[in-house]
Amino acid sequence: MLVSGREAATILAASGLSRDAARMALAGGLAGAPLRLKGSLLYDEDLVRALARRPHAVISDLSRRCRSGTFVARLNPLGTSRTEPGWHVSPWARVWIHHSISTVGYYPFVATISGFVVEGAEIVSVAVHPAAKELRTSFVTRSAGEWFDAFQGTRFTTGPGGPWLIWRAPPTLPPPPS
């Protein structure tokens, strides 16, 4: 059955998404391509409901698989397109990523739309380029390894913020002495 864009957003809102986040997820094609009619978009209800049922990533799995953290790109299919390539990444973040690459061989990269994981890769090299207003950072990547299994098909909610973040696992305390 087909549902309107408004109905699809309502279904997604029931799973905890804001109206804007639901619109971004739908615009990003996460519930399939809509049927475009004059003045409206119709979505496959089963695909919308399947998207709403996606489980949240299990933090303990992520902590174990991505010990040094993860670069999370928060994509916005409704935003204006960027005119300059790369990311505006702080020098500290570049140092952290480079350190992980030099010790582990890569740094995990996960792209999300409205918290839904859409892609994973491994950053294997970092380059900095001068741009009109600021330095821009680009990454050389390769296909994601087994660590990405913990992210695949999940929601990875990071809260509000800019177009990227470095996600670090919450610290864990050792078990109390017996």
C-alpha positions as CSV (number, residue, x, y, z in Angstrom):
1,M,0.0,0.0,0.0
2,L,1.2,3.5,-0.7
3,V,1.2,6.3,1.9
4,S,1.6,10.0,1.5
5,G,4.8,11.8,2.5
6,R,3.0,13.2,5.5
7,E,1.8,9.8,6.6
8,A,5.3,8.3,6.1
9,A,6.7,11.1,8.3
10,T,4.1,10.3,10.9
11,I,5.0,6.6,10.9
12,L,8.7,7.5,11.3
13,A,7.8,10.0,14.1
14,A,6.3,7.2,16.1
15,S,9.8,5.6,16.2
16,G,11.3,8.8,17.7
17,L,12.2,10.9,14.7
18,S,11.4,14.6,14.5
19,R,9.4,15.8,11.5
20,D,12.6,17.3,9.9
21,A,14.6,14.1,10.5
22,A,11.8,12.0,8.9
23,R,11.7,14.3,5.9
24,M,15.5,13.9,5.5
25,A,15.3,10.1,5.8
26,L,12.6,10.0,3.1
27,A,14.5,12.5,0.9
28,G,17.6,10.4,1.2
29,G,15.7,7.4,-0.3
30,L,15.9,5.3,2.9
31,A,12.3,4.1,2.3
32,G,12.8,3.7,-1.4
33,A,12.1,6.0,-4.2
34,P,8.7,7.7,-4.0
35,L,6.0,7.7,-6.6
36,R,5.8,11.3,-7.7
37,L,2.4,12.6,-8.5
38,K,1.3,16.2,-9.1
39,G,1.7,17.9,-5.7
40,S,2.5,14.8,-3.7
41,L,5.0,11.9,-3.0
42,L,3.8,8.4,-2.2
43,Y,5.9,5.9,-0.4
44,D,5.7,2.1,0.0
45,E,4.2,1.7,3.5
46,D,6.1,-1.6,4.1
47,L,9.4,0.1,3.4
48,V,8.6,3.0,5.7
49,R,7.6,0.7,8.5
50,A,10.7,-1.4,8.0
51,L,12.8,1.8,8.3
52,A,11.0,2.8,11.5
53,R,11.7,-0.7,12.9
54,R,15.5,-0.5,12.4
55,P,17.2,-1.3,15.7
56,H,19.6,1.0,17.4
57,A,23.3,0.1,17.3
58,V,24.4,-1.8,20.4
59,I,27.0,0.5,22.0
60,S,28.9,-2.3,23.7
61,D,29.4,-3.9,20.2
62,L,30.6,-0.6,18.8
63,S,32.9,0.0,21.8
64,R,34.6,-3.4,21.3
65,R,34.9,-3.1,17.5
66,C,35.8,0.6,17.2
67,R,38.1,1.2,20.2
68,S,39.6,4.4,19.0
69,G,36.3,5.9,17.8
70,T,34.5,6.5,14.6
71,F,34.2,9.4,12.2
72,V,30.4,9.8,11.8
73,A,29.3,11.9,8.7
74,R,25.8,13.3,9.2
75,L,24.5,13.7,5.7
76,N,21.6,16.0,4.9
77,P,19.9,15.3,1.6
78,L,17.8,18.4,2.0
79,G,20.7,20.8,2.6
80,T,22.5,22.9,0.1
81,S,25.2,21.2,-1.8
82,R,28.7,22.0,-0.7
83,T,30.8,23.9,-3.1
84,E,34.2,23.0,-1.6
85,P,35.3,19.3,-1.4
86,G,36.2,17.7,1.9
87,W,35.3,18.4,5.5
88,H,36.1,21.2,7.8
89,V,37.9,19.0,10.5
90,S,39.7,20.4,13.5
91,P,43.5,19.8,13.7
92,W,42.9,17.7,16.9
93,A,40.5,15.4,15.0
94,R,43.0,15.0,12.2
95,V,45.7,14.1,14.6
96,W,43.4,11.6,16.3
97,I,42.5,10.0,13.0
98,H,46.0,10.0,11.7
99,H,47.2,8.3,15.0
100,S,44.6,5.6,14.6
101,I,45.6,5.0,11.0
102,S,49.3,4.7,12.0
103,T,48.6,2.3,14.8
104,V,45.6,0.2,13.5
105,G,45.9,0.8,9.8
106,Y,42.5,2.6,9.4
107,Y,39.9,4.8,11.1
108,P,36.3,3.7,10.9
109,F,34.0,6.0,8.9
110,V,30.2,5.8,9.1
111,A,27.7,7.9,7.1
112,T,24.2,8.5,8.5
113,I,21.0,10.2,7.4
114,S,18.8,11.1,10.3
115,G,20.7,8.6,12.4
116,F,20.1,5.7,10.0
117,V,23.4,4.2,8.9
118,V,23.7,4.3,5.1
119,E,27.4,3.6,4.5
120,G,30.7,2.5,6.1
121,A,34.3,2.7,5.1
122,E,37.8,2.7,6.5
123,I,39.8,5.9,6.3
124,V,43.4,4.9,5.3
125,S,44.8,8.4,4.6
126,V,44.1,12.0,5.4
127,A,44.9,15.0,3.2
128,V,44.5,18.7,4.0
129,H,43.7,21.2,1.2
130,P,43.5,25.0,1.4
131,A,40.1,26.3,0.5
132,A,38.6,29.8,0.1
133,K,37.8,30.3,3.8
134,E,39.3,27.4,5.7
135,L,41.4,24.2,5.4
136,R,39.4,21.3,4.1
137,T,40.2,17.6,5.0
138,S,39.6,14.8,2.6
139,F,39.9,11.1,3.2
140,V,41.1,8.2,1.2
141,T,38.9,5.2,2.1
142,R,38.6,1.5,1.4
143,S,35.7,-0.9,2.0
144,A,34.6,-1.4,5.6
145,G,35.8,-4.5,7.4
146,E,34.0,-6.8,9.9
147,W,33.7,-3.9,12.4
148,F,30.9,-2.5,10.2
149,D,28.7,-5.4,10.9
150,A,27.8,-3.7,14.2
151,F,26.5,-0.7,12.3
152,Q,24.9,-2.3,9.2
153,G,21.1,-1.9,9.1
154,T,21.0,0.1,12.4
155,R,20.2,3.5,13.7
156,F,23.1,5.4,15.3
157,T,21.6,8.4,16.9
158,T,24.2,11.0,17.8
159,G,21.9,14.0,18.7
160,P,22.1,17.5,17.2
161,G,25.3,19.0,15.8
162,G,27.3,19.7,12.8
163,P,27.9,17.7,9.6
164,W,30.3,15.3,11.4
165,L,31.6,14.1,14.7
166,I,34.1,11.8,16.2
167,W,32.2,9.2,18.2
168,R,34.0,7.8,21.1
169,A,32.7,4.9,23.2
170,P,31.6,5.8,26.6
171,P,34.2,4.8,29.2
172,T,33.6,1.6,31.1
173,L,34.5,1.1,34.7
174,P,36.2,-2.1,35.8
175,P,34.0,-4.5,37.7
176,P,34.1,-3.9,41.5
177,P,36.5,-6.1,43.5
178,S,34.9,-9.3,44.8
